[in-house]
Amino acid sequence: MTTLKRLNMPKTWHIKRKGIKFITRPNPGRRFDLAMPVNLIIKDMLKYAKTNKEVRAILQTKNVLVDGKRKKDVKLPVGLFDSIDIENNYFRVIINKKGKIEVIKTSKDDAGIKPCKIIGKTKVKGKTQLNLYDGKNILVEKDTYKVGDTLIISLPKQDIKKHIKFEKNALVYLIGGKYIGEVGKIENITQDKITCKIDSGSTAETAKKYAFVIGDGKPAIILKNESHERS
């Protein structure tokens, strides 16, 4: 198993920095600071296992679904807004206001959708391919989408349920910077910055790249951390 020194893990990983010297390094493909290997999610955050061996057994013998698909690789990176289903217990990955990755309890219906930010577009055989922040790609016939917009997709089929534009009055979740973990409504957009009114009532200015559109009136998914039996 490819390993990582615990002291060198990203500061966003919400696990103890002291203990066993080496921990699992996730496979490449996701932002390192906004994803963790499923091994650590199951063992260190959800407390379903105490050892790596127990995690492997869970992945092999139980239905562990990430974004609605069965997964068995302990190094699978599980990241921002991914949904997790372990034996019909549903969870969502978020980033909290302390800048830490957190796994919250959610509902079956909520776990069946996911917001995905468009980070690029390419042409494929006359169609437009939307490149999403989590590595997914979706082909569309009619291109009415812009980089920075968000798609609410169904899981695991990846059907587009809703298109939310990155524009004034959109609701955004801030995934970096001073206001990480805050939710706010966009008041102004410049070339590389936005200002938004956050939940506390104050106005926040931050880099546009930190804004992740998650609704056009209220959040499209559950974002508040709710207690669960294994916490």
Buried (B, 14 or more C-beta within 10 A) or exposed (E): EEEBEBEEBBEBBBBEEEEEEEBBBBBEEBBBBBBBBBBBBBBBBBEBBEEBEEBBEBBEEEEBBBBBEEBEBBBBBBBBBBBBBBEEBBBBBBBBEEBBBBBBBBEEEBBBBBBBBBBEBEEEEEEBBBBBBBEBEBEBEEEEBEEBBBBBBEBBEBEBEEBBBBEEEBBBBBBBBEBBBBBBBBBEBEEEBBBBEBEEEEEBBBEBBBBBBBBBEEBBBBBEBEEBEEE
